[in-house]
Amino acid sequence: MPTTCVVGILWGDEGKGKVIDYLAAETDFVVRYGGGHNAGHTLVLPTGKLVLHLIPSGIVHPHTVNVIGNGVVVDPVHLVGEVDKLRQRGLDVRLGHNLLVSERAHVIVEAHRRQDLWAEAQRGDGKIGTTGRGIGPAYADRCGRVGLRMGDLLRPERLRDACAAFAAHKNAWFGPAGLAPVDAAALAAELLAAGETLRAGIVDAGAALRRAQADGKRILLEGAQGCLLDLEQGTYPYVTSSHASTGGAFPGTGLPPHAMRVVGIAKAYATRVGAGPFPTELKDALGDTLRIAGNEFGSTTGRPRRCGWFDTVAVRYSGAVSGASELVLTNLDVLKGFGPLRLCVAYRLPDGTRTTEFPAFDLEGAVPEFVDLPGFTEDVRAVRRFEDLPANARAYVQAIEQRTGIPVRTISVGPERQQVILR
Ligand code: GDP
């Protein structure tokens, strides 16, 4: 099946960057279908570490065409900066050749960032934990049909009118809310300048992808965040504003909903950034030790990630929602010395019911039920064959497969490209 979708199974940061980098070597197109520059995909290359926020991870492979699909919200000023940064790192980024941006993708502007921070401040104790990059407000404007699109940046007349309408829409309430007004002329000037720089890359990306699919090209769809941050299927309202699960892949690219291979990425334990329910969270010293062992600090914001045990209930749910037919289990190396290893197999809900289904409500009060497995103390980073893993590590992986019903086809045992076990 030439089209593959890689999706994070929990709340993001599963190590998708490494897996996509790995798969991109055998791919013609790598496509982002949702989210914005709140994502942070870390690649560890022979030349050092590289964090990508908006540009698909295939950019490090010279033969790959990278597409920012229409489902992504694009901050054009950030994109210009990210292109520059990659070029400074020696990467050959050519707009219109190996980097395409959908003309339908919506634009994030500075007013969205201010609105984002303002909205988060209004939430008081109920903060969602947004990265404050303007993603949510840009998506809201898309739904409210007042948004700007990347194609507008190439059409000065149209852009000026759109900026005037946008400013009028915002300024009707920005002032009363204590926010500085939007200057339509300055906004149009900034966007036109960014549009000039990006001009060659702003295209009908959906058409390009459909042509590629018809020609039998290999297409890799790169999910951002994770299934449990999906606007509809995730832990609402502690979610992102887009369809982070596989469901976003078709509307977010313009590809038709044909069958595709779905690869779910899950860490060998669980992490979450920002607020929201997390039943298997370790709030004690063990959680701190896991955070340090796994270097669990956000690649975009540097925020410490909350850490906890592997949750088979959540993974089974996300696997079902996303259609994942296989799992890549990352960070197995991090669990060295963490015995016993606990797997959550059910929740006890606040009303006393025991469930093995992932609930839409009451997850905050859910108490996890665990099975314990013996841990392993060996360093597994040099292991390249499943049979060579310590018996306890193998048993742990097999228990995950059995409890989630999803085969683990690949195991990542370190951040570097070659640190993988294929089964
Ligand atoms: P993404 O948002 O899902 O792409 O996740 P990130 O790339 O932000 O975070 C994953 C982090 O884990 C990065 O620092 C990776 O280099 C690192 N990483 C990926 N796979 C492994 C692994 O198997 N073991 C270890 N120790 N680190 C890994």
Boltz pocket constraint, residues with backbone or C-beta under 6 A from the ligand:
constraints:
  - pocket:
      binder: B
      contacts: [[A, 8], [A, 12], [A, 13], [A, 14], [A, 15], [A, 16], [A, 17], [A, 18], [A, 39], [A, 40], [A, 41], [A, 42], [A, 43], [A, 44], [A, 225], [A, 293], [A, 294], [A, 295], [A, 299], [A, 329], [A, 330], [A, 331], [A, 332], [A, 333], [A, 334], [A, 412], [A, 413], [A, 414], [A, 415], [A, 416], [A, 419]]
      max_distance: 6.0
